[in-house]
Amino acid sequence: MRRATLGRVRARPPYPRIRRLRVALAASCAALLLTAGCSFGEPEPDPAGEPPNLPTPSASGGPGGAGQQAVATVLAKGLRVPWAIAFLPDGGALVTERDNGRIVQVGPESGPDGLRIRPVQTLPDVAAAGEGGLLGIAVSPDYARDRTVFVYYTTERDNRVARLELGGQPTPILTGIPKANVHNGGGLGFGPDKQLYVSTGDAGQRPLSQDVKSLGGKILRITREGKPAAGNPYPNSPVWSLGHRNVQGFAWDAGKRMYAVEFGQNTWDEINQITKGGNYGWPEVEGKASDKRFTDPIVQWPTSDASCSGLAATDRLLVTGCLRGKRLWVMELTDTGTLLGQPNELLTNRYGRLRAVAAAPDGSLWVSTSNHDGRGNPAGDDDRLLRVVFAGGDGGRS
């Protein structure tokens, strides 16, 4: 296994190392053997709630690295480029399909083949081309009261953010984000402060990333009405951080620290800890530069091992889904938000290209494949949603 190159670790962990990782892969009742090793039983029941009514995975796994035991199960099949996942209060999820502009609801109802998939809306203004289309989705923190969903999508003129009630007409709240066939960003999510964060790409125009007046190559922080949020680093600006090439996934850990996964060009893909007003160097640098003008990544990988899109945080773990790398990278964090030890890979080459990663209400992770995106080799049941469970420690149990 090729190891990732690490950034600085500035603190000793104040807790014991978690057990060695053993990985078991179960899909539609069939377990895939990673390596020869000792078998282990089903994880203990999840105190956070009942899991979906799915086949019980049972498998053998070999040693995989520091962290957890993990099981992956196929939840749903037959999707087309599922780009983002956002959970509803009832435990179901809204999933965007990039190329057809469709939002589907997955679960919470289930059947013999997995969770029920129900189309709920198609956005007519989506202009899908290259990496553009219907991208990010976020559910209002007050969804039970306001029934509001936020989406990020590409039109003929720009990338934009809109709010809507399912089945209703989208109302744009932020427009004019640069668009292109590549580097459209597209991440969307509410932070612990209940402000809406938006990640954008440089749209192939490198100077935009360092231009504070441009929305390209940034992480933005806005209100639910699309206005710059109070406390942003630049007056009357939605810009929260700059110097990004193409951020699609971001997440917050238990300490409310923000992290983002960054597509590099030819050399390094990155995980960055995002801070207010931080400058992450693109296009001046790619990867770790030790240049005091810029913030170095906490971890970087060769692009062939990564090209990661989605990112989720659960307890002390960061997990990112990789397209070209066809794997999950799992990272363990210290109490100060730095990296502990080496990242470890899971599911390598088992399901093809992996894109979205989302932390479910029960503590598991949902992961989407992206084999129909024009760069993969789809199987007959692609694209799929997977449920990944870490047992016996951090990261959710089932």
C-alpha positions, 0 to 999 in steps of 0.5 A, a space after each residue: 500500500 502506498 502511504 500518504 505523505 503527512 503534514 505536521 502533527 503538533 500534539 500527542 494524543 491524549 487517549 489510547 490507540 484504537 484497535 487494529 482495523 479489520 475490514 469485512 465487505 458485505 454486499 447483498 448478503 454476499 461477503 467479499 474476503 479481503 485477506 485471510 484472517 480471523 473471523 469476527 461476529 456482528 457488531 453490538 446493537 447501535 444505541 443511537 437507533 434501529 438500522 435499516 431492515 437489511 441483510 445481516 452481514 457476516 464475513 471474515 477480515 484481515 488486519 488493515 491498519 489502525 482504527 476500527 472494524 468495518 462492514 460495508 453493505 449495499 443499501 440501494 442500486 441503479 442510481 446515476 452519478 449520485 453526487 451528494 447525500 443529505 439526511 432527513 429527520 425520518 432517517 431517509 436521505 435526499 440524493 442528487 443525481 448529477 447528470 439528470 438533475 434529479 433529486 431522489 429520496 432513499 429510505 427509510 422504507 426498505 424492501 427485499 433489494 434494499 432501501 426504497 428509491 423514490 424520485 421527488 424532483 427534477 430541476 429544469 434549469 440544470 445544465 449538466 456538462 463535464 463535471 457540472 450538473 446537480 451537485 450539492 444538497 443540504 437540509 435545513 437544520 429546521 427542516 421539521 418546521 420550514 421544510 426547506 432544502 438547499 441545492 448547488 447546481 450548474 446552469 447555462 450561465 453559472 453555478 448557483 445555490 437555491 432553496 426550495 421545498 420539495 416539489 416547489 420552484 427553486 429560488 436562487 439565493 446566490 448566483 454568479 459562481 464561475 462555471 466550466 466543464 471542470 472545477 465546479 466545486 459544488 459542496 453544500 452544508 450547514 456548519 455548527 454555527 447553522 450558517 450555510 457553507 458552499 465550496 466552489 472551484 476555480 472553473 479552470 481560471 487559476 487567478 480566481 482562487 486568489 482574487 477575494 472579489 471572485 466567488 471561484 476557488 473559495 469556501 463561502 459562508 452565507 445565511 439561508 437568504 444567501 447574504 454574507 454571514 456575520 463574522 466573515 473575514 472580508 467585509 460584505 463578502 461571502 468568502 470564508 477561505 481562499 486559494 482552493 483549486 476545487 473543493 467538493 467535500 467538507 465536514 466538521 469534527 466533534 470539536 467543531 473544526 472544519 476540514 475540506 478535501 481538495 483536488 490537486 492538479 498532477 502531484 498532490 491531493 489534500 485534506 486541509 483544516 479550514 480556518 477563517 480567512 485561511 489561504 490554501 495556496 492555489 495556484 501558487 502551491 500544490 500540496 505542502 509548501 512550508 510557505 508562511 503565506 499559505 496553510 499547509 494540508 494536514 495530509 496529502 496523497 499522490 493524485 493516483 491514490 486519491 482524487 477524493 470528492 466526499 468527506 465525512 467526520 464521525 467522532 475521531 475519524 475523517 473519511 473521504 471517498 476517492 474517485 481515481 483512487 477507488 477507495 476510502 481513506 480513513 484518518 484518525 484525529 487527535 484532540 487538537 485536530 491534527 492527524 494521528 499516525 498514517 491514513 488507512 485505505 478501505 474498499 480499494 477497487 471493490 466498488 469502483 469510483 467512490 464519491 459522496 461520504 455522509 455521516 448518517 444519524 445512526 453513526 454509520 457512513 453512507 457512501 456513493 459510487 460514481 461509475 456512470 460519470 464517464 470515467 468509470 466502468 459501471 457494473 450492472 447495478 451501478 451506481 450504488 449507495 453503501 452503508 459503512 459501519 465501524 464497530 467496537 469504537 468510534 464511528 458508529 455501530 449497527 
